[in-house]
């Protein structure tokens, strides 16, 4: 029988109107999922030897909200940190079969910011996250290295517009997502290419608000391959080779995709 003690505490303070300070502290644990223990899906294999991961986390930040004239402005900055023991991490092997493993201890430290602007049906929002991870497992090839699949920099931005006319509500959106400085493996020998994705969407809510038609377009650039550094670096010849755009586990991601959805609220 396993026993774990967890808690969560948080608080917020409003020193003046429009400003809010916040902070949180937590100790938590996570049991391995059934699929992580016994799964066998071809691309993923279970590991019955997994033990629960535990973590201690803290974060703090400040949120400011203003309304200069017709504008609505929200700005937020924060810092966070987390130490995880027995971190459960999927690690791909040479056959591109991913096995969950306990990596020992790992540290997460980061900062994030967000800015949102609103004006007469228009909304612009952007966010950025800096994340520094460190593998503290004690394994010679991995200790001190960043954790796989976690980009150091993540930046996102989106623009949306809403128009209401005779009971109809039509909205359009466009977003950009960029990731930089991540690795495929625990030894940080296989860098992941930067990932840039552009998405767009259009939605029409019919009068009455019960029926919505939506058109979503993802990966507008239709990037299907990236140039990946050859490691170890060759003494002569090409320094990169083409590789299909893929996730951290090495599986290809879809190219340009279009989705049409009809939603009915009963």
C-alpha positions, -999 to +999 in steps of 0.1 A: +000+000+000+014+034-010+007+065+010+013+100-003+008+134+013-001+162-009-013+198-004-021+229-024-020+265-010-025+297-029-032+334-023-039+366-041-037+402-031-050+434-048-029+463-036-046+488-059-074+487-084-063+469-116-034+451-101-033+416-086-005+397-070-007+359-068+013+330-055+009+292-052+027+263-035+019+226-039+032+192-032+017+165-054+021+130-067+011+111-098+006+073-100+016+058-134-013+054-158-025+019-167-012+024-202+022+035-189+024+003-169+010-023-192+002-007-225+013-023-258+003-001-288+032-009-311+047+026-309+043+027-271+053+000-246+044-002-210+068-005-181+056-024-151+085-012-130+074+024-129+069+041-095+049+072-087+064+106-094+062+133-067+068+170-070+070+203-051+061+234-071+057+271-066+048+300-087+042+338-083+031+365-106+014+399-111-016+407-133-025+442-144-057+452-161-064+486-177-091+503-198-076+533-215-104+547-235-121+520-257-091+496-252-091+466-229-055+458-218-044+428-197-007+421-189+007+393-168+042+382-158+052+353-136+079+329-125+076+292-116+097+263-104+092+226-098+113+197-086+101+163-096+113+130-081+110+098-102+098+118-132+079+096-157+092+104-192+086+086-225+120+079-241+122+066-277+147+038-285+165+032-318+134+014-332+112+044-325+094+025-298+088+047-268+091+033-232+081+053-201+109+055-176+115+070-142+143+096-147+151+102-111+151+139-101+145+168-125+142+206-120+120+230-139+125+268-137+109+293-159+092+326-166+062+335-186+044+366-198+011+374-216-004+405-232-040+408-244-055+438-262-092+442-270-109+469-291-144+469-306-147+432-315-109+428-321-087+408-298-050+403-299-031+381-275+005+370-273+024+350-248+060+338-242+075+311-220+111+305-210+117+271-195+150+257-182+150+220-173+178+200-157+180+162-155+193+153-120+190+115-124+227+108-119+231+090-152+264+099-167+251+107-202+221+127-190+229+144-157+229+182-161+212+180-195+178+194-205+149+171-205+138+158-239+108+173-257+106+205-237+115+236-257+134+263-239+114+290-257+077+289-267+060+320-283+024+322-294+003+350-308-032+353-321-056+378-337-094+374-337-123+395-348-160+391-339-189+406-359-225+405-348-253+412-374-290+405-371-286+377-346-256+362-364-221+360-349-192+356-373-156+353-360-123+348-377-089+340-361-053+336-370-025+323-348+012+316-348+031+291-326+069+289-324+091+265-304+129+267-301+158+248-285+145+213-276+160+178-279+148+143-288+169+123-264+179+124-227+216+129-236+208+161-256+227+149-286+198+151-311+185+187-313+149+192-325+144+217-353+125+249-345+088+244-350+067+271-366+030+266-371+003+289-385-034+282-380-066+300-391-103+296-383-137+309-392-169+303-372-205+313-379-231+311-351-266+312-365-294+332-350-306+316-318-271+306-308-278+269-310-261+260-344-224+269-351-206+262-384-168+262-380-139+259-405-104+253-391-072+253-411-040+240-394-003+241-404-009+266-432+027+265-442+024+227-450+059+220-436+065+183-442+103+182-436+131+199-417+168+201-420+183+184-390+219+187-379+241+156-383+256+145-350+284+139-344+293+167-368+310+152-399+345+164-409+333+170-445+301+170-465+266+182-456+261+193-420+223+186-422+200+160-435+162+162-443+138+146-418+100+145-417+085+171-393+078+150-362+070+151-325+095+144-297+090+107-300+099+107-337+065+103-353+056+124-383+031+153-379+003+160-404+008+187-430-018+212-440-052+201-426-087+215-430-116+206-406-153+215-410-175+212-379-212+216-372-222+220-336-258+218-323-267+228-288-299+210-276 
